[in-house]
Amino acid sequence: MTAVVCSPDSNLLGCVASSLKSEGFHVWRAEDGDRCVQLCQRHHPELVVLDEAMKDPCAASVMTALRDHADTREVRIVFLDRPDSELG
């Protein structure tokens, strides 16, 4: 199984990636939404984890981009919401 984890927070990125690896996932990491979309289109993951704290593009825009592309339309997407994140 393959997952793409996207967060501007390198600590969170590492923590989530480590947890998924322990569950048997091969994990690709992205620090911004554009890179996330590129990785998803290239590797066709079963799971994408998006940090709500992402900006430019925001997590919702990344989700829309994935849903608009035939190869990534069906991917499962999980949003991480942290109390200290500023949604926008």
Residue pairs with C-beta under 8 A, 6 or more apart in sequence:
1 24
1 25
1 26
1 46
1 47
2 25
2 26
2 27
2 28
2 43
2 44
2 45
2 46
2 47
3 20
3 25
3 26
3 27
3 28
3 45
3 46
3 47
3 48
3 49
4 27
4 28
4 29
4 30
4 36
4 39
4 40
4 43
4 45
4 47
4 48
4 49
5 13
5 16
5 17
5 20
5 27
5 28
5 29
5 30
5 48
5 49
6 13
6 29
6 30
6 31
6 32
6 33
6 35
6 36
6 48
6 49
6 50
6 51
6 54
6 59
6 62
7 13
7 16
7 31
7 49
7 50
7 51
7 53
7 54
7 80
8 31
8 32
8 51
8 53
8 54
8 55
9 51
9 53
10 31
12 51
12 80
12 82
13 29
13 31
16 49
16 80
17 27
17 29
20 27
20 47
20 49
21 27
25 47
28 39
28 43
28 45
30 36
30 38
30 39
32 54
32 56
32 57
33 50
33 54
33 56
33 57
33 58
33 59
33 61
33 62
33 65
34 57
36 48
36 50
36 62
37 62
37 65
37 66
37 69
37 72
39 45
40 48
40 66
40 69
40 72
40 75
41 69
41 71
41 72
44 71
44 72
44 75
45 75
46 75
46 76
47 75
47 76
47 77
47 78
48 66
48 75
48 76
48 77
48 78
49 77
49 78
49 80
50 59
50 62
50 63
50 77
50 78
50 79
50 80
51 59
51 79
51 80
51 82
51 85
52 59
52 79
52 80
52 81
52 82
52 85
52 87
53 82
53 85
53 86
54 62
55 88
57 65
58 88
59 79
63 77
66 72
66 73
66 75
66 77
67 73
